């Protein structure tokens, strides 16, 4: 009897030891086909950090500034007339080739170099050139470094080089400064300057000028 009980106790102990070993192996990981043990790690979703968002915002701002700079480089600088110098520059671009008697769109880009409460613009033509649209515009809360665009329509009655005047006023609570620009537009072919004909003598022969000699 004692011998039989001893064998039963031994068998139970061996079974419990095997079960404990199996549980330990299951807790450590799954066994791959090559016999190595692999541990399963829960997947953690990626979270965008504040630094990453700031970097993207800075990149977008840089790209936007680059696009504006490229646009401004394509435009011509208006001619400054007068001695007044408000802190603003002007560039312009023609939308098409000027044609006599047809409306021509001209885009104006104002570039303030100082902040102001408002930027007031007045556009006027000259004899032979009519400003059909966009004679006045106002921009509020003007900031330095920004670009403010405005479009005007002009029309010429005949060929020639015309200028329309643009007065830009930077208005603040302290004072108002103005700057006047001239924007040239050529309608039709530019006149060809002919070479003056040489003087002729009584027989119709050209008179050749001889160098002066001292006697």
Sine and cosine of phi, psi and omega as CSV:
sin_phi,cos_phi,sin_psi,cos_psi,sin_omega,cos_omega
0.00,0.00,-0.73,0.69,-0.01,-1.00
-0.89,0.46,-0.63,0.78,-0.01,-1.00
-0.90,0.43,-0.64,0.76,-0.01,-1.00
-0.92,0.39,-0.67,0.74,0.02,-1.00
-0.90,0.44,-0.59,0.81,0.02,-1.00
-0.90,0.44,-0.66,0.75,-0.02,-1.00
-0.92,0.38,-0.61,0.79,0.01,-1.00
-0.91,0.41,-0.68,0.73,0.02,-1.00
-0.89,0.45,-0.64,0.77,0.01,-1.00
-0.91,0.42,-0.66,0.75,-0.01,-1.00
-0.90,0.43,-0.68,0.73,0.03,-1.00
-0.89,0.45,-0.66,0.75,0.01,-1.00
-0.90,0.43,-0.63,0.78,0.00,-1.00
-0.92,0.39,-0.65,0.76,0.01,-1.00
-0.91,0.42,-0.67,0.74,0.03,-1.00
-0.90,0.43,-0.62,0.79,0.02,-1.00
-0.91,0.42,-0.65,0.76,0.03,-1.00
-0.90,0.43,-0.66,0.75,0.03,-1.00
-0.89,0.45,-0.64,0.77,0.02,-1.00
-0.90,0.44,-0.65,0.76,0.00,-1.00
-0.91,0.42,-0.64,0.77,0.00,-1.00
-0.90,0.43,-0.67,0.74,0.04,-1.00
-0.90,0.44,-0.61,0.79,0.01,-1.00
-0.91,0.42,-0.68,0.74,0.02,-1.00
-0.91,0.41,-0.64,0.77,0.03,-1.00
-0.90,0.43,-0.58,0.81,0.02,-1.00
-0.94,0.34,-0.53,0.85,-0.04,-1.00
-0.97,0.25,-0.54,0.84,-0.01,-1.00
0.40,-0.92,0.02,-1.00,0.04,-1.00
-1.00,-0.02,0.55,-0.84,-0.05,-1.00
-1.00,-0.09,0.84,-0.55,0.00,-1.00
-0.97,0.24,0.15,-0.99,-0.04,-1.00
-0.91,0.41,-0.48,0.87,-0.02,-1.00
-1.00,0.09,0.06,1.00,0.06,-1.00
1.00,-0.09,-0.14,0.99,0.00,-1.00
-1.00,0.09,0.39,-0.92,-0.04,-1.00
-0.99,-0.15,0.74,-0.68,0.03,-1.00
-0.88,-0.47,0.64,-0.77,0.00,-1.00
-0.96,-0.26,0.76,-0.65,0.00,-1.00
-1.00,0.02,0.85,-0.52,0.00,-1.00
-0.96,-0.28,0.78,-0.63,0.01,-1.00
-0.86,0.51,0.64,-0.77,0.01,-1.00
-0.97,0.24,0.74,-0.67,0.02,-1.00
-0.95,-0.32,0.83,-0.56,0.00,-1.00
-0.91,0.42,0.57,-0.82,0.04,-1.00
-0.97,0.23,0.70,-0.71,-0.02,-1.00
-0.88,-0.47,0.79,-0.61,0.02,-1.00
-0.93,0.36,0.78,-0.62,-0.02,-1.00
-1.00,0.06,0.32,-0.95,0.02,-1.00
-0.89,0.45,-0.58,0.81,0.01,-1.00
-0.90,0.44,-0.63,0.77,0.03,-1.00
-0.90,0.44,-0.65,0.76,0.04,-1.00
-0.91,0.42,-0.65,0.76,0.01,-1.00
-0.90,0.44,-0.65,0.76,0.02,-1.00
-0.89,0.45,-0.66,0.76,0.01,-1.00
-0.92,0.39,-0.64,0.77,0.03,-1.00
-0.90,0.44,-0.65,0.76,0.02,-1.00
-0.91,0.42,-0.63,0.78,0.02,-1.00
-0.91,0.41,-0.67,0.74,0.02,-1.00
-0.90,0.45,-0.66,0.75,0.02,-1.00
-0.90,0.44,-0.64,0.77,0.02,-1.00
-0.91,0.42,-0.66,0.75,0.02,-1.00
-0.91,0.42,-0.63,0.77,0.00,-1.00
-0.91,0.42,-0.66,0.75,0.03,-1.00
-0.91,0.41,-0.60,0.80,0.03,-1.00
-0.90,0.43,-0.62,0.78,0.02,-1.00
-0.92,0.40,-0.66,0.75,0.03,-1.00
-0.91,0.42,-0.66,0.75,0.02,-1.00
-0.89,0.46,-0.65,0.76,0.03,-1.00
-0.91,0.42,-0.63,0.78,0.02,-1.00
-0.91,0.42,-0.68,0.73,-0.02,-1.00
-0.93,0.37,-0.56,0.83,-0.01,-1.00
-0.91,0.41,-0.40,0.92,0.02,-1.00
-0.98,0.22,-0.32,0.95,-0.10,-1.00
-1.00,-0.04,0.44,-0.90,0.01,-1.00
-1.00,-0.03,0.42,-0.91,0.02,-1.00
-1.00,0.04,0.73,-0.68,0.03,-1.00
-0.96,0.29,0.43,-0.90,-0.01,-1.00
-0.99,0.13,0.79,-0.61,0.02,-1.00
-0.99,0.12,0.79,-0.61,0.04,-1.00
-0.84,-0.53,0.58,-0.82,-0.03,-1.00
1.00,-0.01,0.19,-0.98,-0.06,-1.00
-0.99,-0.12,-0.23,0.97,0.01,-1.00
-0.95,0.30,0.58,-0.82,-0.08,-1.00
-0.64,-0.77,0.99,0.13,0.12,-0.99
-0.95,0.31,0.47,-0.88,-0.06,-1.00
-0.96,0.27,0.92,0.38,0.02,-1.00
-0.43,-0.90,0.62,-0.78,0.07,-1.00
-0.92,-0.40,0.27,-0.96,-0.04,-1.00
-0.69,-0.72,0.76,-0.65,0.14,-0.99
-0.84,-0.54,0.39,-0.92,-0.04,-1.00
-0.57,-0.82,0.31,-0.95,0.02,-1.00
-0.49,-0.87,0.71,-0.71,0.04,-1.00
-1.00,0.07,0.71,-0.71,-0.03,-1.00
-0.97,0.23,-0.38,0.92,-0.03,-1.00
-0.41,-0.91,0.07,-1.00,0.05,-1.00
-0.96,0.29,0.77,-0.64,-0.03,-1.00
-0.88,0.48,0.72,-0.70,0.04,-1.00
-0.80,-0.60,0.70,-0.72,-0.06,-1.00
-0.90,0.44,0.74,-0.67,0.04,-1.00
0.99,0.13,-0.08,1.00,0.00,-1.00
-0.94,-0.35,0.51,-0.86,0.02,-1.00
-0.94,0.35,0.69,-0.72,0.00,-1.00
-0.86,-0.50,0.80,-0.60,0.03,-1.00
-1.00,0.01,0.76,-0.65,0.04,-1.00
-0.83,-0.55,0.82,-0.58,0.02,-1.00
-1.00,-0.08,0.78,-0.62,0.03,-1.00
-0.95,-0.30,0.69,-0.73,0.03,-1.00
-0.83,-0.57,0.90,-0.43,0.00,-1.00
-0.99,-0.12,0.74,-0.67,-0.04,-1.00
-0.84,-0.54,1.00,-0.02,0.02,-1.00
-0.92,0.38,0.62,-0.79,0.08,-1.00
-0.96,-0.28,0.12,0.99,0.06,-1.00
-0.43,-0.90,0.47,-0.88,0.01,-1.00
-0.96,0.28,0.38,-0.92,0.04,-1.00
-0.41,-0.91,0.35,-0.94,0.05,-1.00
-0.92,0.39,-0.55,0.83,-0.02,-1.00
-0.35,-0.94,0.43,-0.90,0.12,-0.99
-0.86,-0.51,0.92,-0.40,-0.01,-1.00
-0.96,-0.27,0.73,-0.68,-0.09,-1.00
-0.84,-0.54,0.70,-0.71,0.08,-1.00
-0.79,-0.61,0.75,-0.67,-0.03,-1.00
-0.86,-0.51,0.72,-0.69,0.01,-1.00
-0.64,-0.77,0.47,-0.88,-0.02,-1.00
-0.99,-0.11,-0.41,-0.91,0.01,-1.00
-0.56,-0.83,0.17,-0.99,0.02,-1.00
-0.81,0.58,0.83,-0.56,-0.02,-1.00
0.99,-0.13,-0.26,0.97,0.02,-1.00
-0.80,-0.60,0.85,-0.53,-0.03,-1.00
-0.94,-0.34,0.71,-0.70,0.12,-0.99
-1.00,-0.03,0.97,-0.25,-0.10,-0.99
-0.99,0.14,-0.42,0.91,-0.05,-1.00
-0.42,-0.91,0.54,-0.84,0.05,-1.00
1.00,0.07,0.56,0.83,-0.06,-1.00
-0.96,0.29,-0.30,0.95,-0.02,-1.00
-0.44,-0.90,0.53,-0.85,0.05,-1.00
-0.38,-0.93,0.44,-0.90,0.01,-1.00
-0.69,-0.72,0.72,-0.70,0.07,-1.00
-0.90,-0.43,0.76,-0.64,0.00,-1.00
-0.99,-0.14,0.43,-0.90,0.05,-1.00
0.77,0.64,0.87,0.50,-0.05,-1.00
-0.97,0.24,0.71,-0.70,-0.01,-1.00
-0.90,-0.43,0.56,-0.83,0.05,-1.00
-0.93,0.37,0.64,-0.77,0.03,-1.00
1.00,0.02,-0.16,0.99,0.03,-1.00
-1.00,-0.03,0.29,-0.96,0.02,-1.00
-0.89,-0.45,0.76,-0.65,-0.01,-1.00
-0.87,-0.50,0.87,-0.49,-0.11,-0.99
-0.96,-0.28,0.49,-0.87,0.01,-1.00
-0.49,-0.87,0.61,-0.79,-0.02,-1.00
-0.91,-0.42,0.67,-0.74,0.05,-1.00
-0.81,-0.58,0.41,-0.91,0.08,-1.00
-0.89,-0.45,0.82,-0.58,0.00,-1.00
-0.84,-0.54,0.39,-0.92,-0.02,-1.00
-0.57,-0.82,0.74,-0.67,-0.02,-1.00
-0.96,-0.28,0.61,-0.80,-0.02,-1.00
-1.00,0.05,-0.25,0.97,-0.02,-1.00
-0.30,-0.96,0.08,-1.00,-0.01,-1.00
-0.94,0.34,0.42,-0.91,0.03,-1.00
0.60,-0.80,0.06,-1.00,0.06,-1.00
-0.98,-0.18,0.87,-0.50,-0.05,-1.00
-0.90,-0.45,0.37,-0.93,0.07,-1.00
-0.77,-0.64,0.69,-0.72,0.21,-0.98
-0.91,-0.42,0.57,-0.82,-0.13,-0.99
-1.00,-0.09,0.63,-0.78,0.03,-1.00
-0.79,-0.61,0.88,-0.48,0.05,-1.00
-0.96,-0.28,0.87,-0.50,0.01,-1.00
-0.94,-0.35,0.84,-0.54,-0.02,-1.00
-0.93,-0.38,0.83,-0.55,0.09,-1.00
-1.00,-0.10,0.94,-0.35,-0.12,-0.99
-0.97,-0.26,0.76,-0.65,0.09,-1.00
-0.67,-0.75,0.09,-1.00,-0.02,-1.00
-0.93,0.38,-0.42,0.91,-0.05,-1.00
-1.00,0.07,-0.73,0.68,-0.06,-1.00
-0.35,-0.94,0.16,-0.99,0.06,-1.00
-0.83,-0.55,0.82,-0.57,0.02,-1.00
-0.91,-0.42,0.61,-0.79,-0.04,-1.00
-0.83,-0.56,0.49,-0.87,0.06,-1.00
-0.64,-0.77,0.73,-0.68,-0.06,-1.00
-0.95,-0.31,0.72,-0.70,0.01,-1.00
-0.84,-0.54,0.40,-0.91,0.11,-0.99
-0.84,-0.54,0.76,-0.65,0.00,-1.00
-0.93,-0.38,0.91,-0.42,-0.02,-1.00
-1.00,0.08,0.62,-0.79,0.07,-1.00
-0.67,-0.74,0.79,-0.61,-0.02,-1.00
-0.97,-0.22,0.86,-0.51,0.05,-1.00
-0.95,-0.31,0.77,-0.64,0.00,-1.00
0.98,0.19,-0.02,-1.00,-0.01,-1.00
-0.96,0.27,0.64,-0.77,0.03,-1.00
-0.93,0.37,0.68,-0.74,-0.03,-1.00
-0.89,0.46,0.63,-0.77,0.00,-1.00
-1.00,-0.01,0.80,-0.60,0.03,-1.00
-1.00,0.09,0.91,-0.42,-0.03,-1.00
-0.99,0.15,0.54,-0.84,0.04,-1.00
-0.96,0.29,0.75,-0.66,-0.03,-1.00
-0.88,0.47,0.64,-0.76,0.00,-1.00
-0.95,0.31,0.62,-0.79,0.01,-1.00
-0.93,0.36,0.47,-0.88,0.04,-1.00
-0.93,0.38,0.53,-0.85,-0.02,-1.00
-0.85,-0.53,0.43,-0.90,0.02,-1.00
-1.00,0.05,-0.19,-0.98,-0.05,-1.00
-0.91,0.42,-0.45,0.89,0.00,-1.00
-1.00,0.01,0.05,1.00,0.01,-1.00
0.99,0.11,0.20,0.98,0.01,-1.00
-1.00,-0.04,0.61,-0.79,0.03,-1.00
-0.88,0.48,0.67,-0.74,0.04,-1.00
-1.00,0.02,0.87,-0.50,0.01,-1.00
-1.00,0.01,0.76,-0.65,0.03,-1.00
-0.98,0.17,0.74,-0.67,0.01,-1.00
-0.96,-0.27,0.59,-0.81,0.04,-1.00
-0.89,0.46,0.61,-0.79,-0.01,-1.00
-0.94,0.34,0.62,-0.78,0.04,-1.00
-0.86,-0.51,0.59,-0.81,-0.01,-1.00
-1.00,-0.06,0.78,-0.62,0.03,-1.00
-0.98,-0.21,0.00,0.00,0.00,0.00
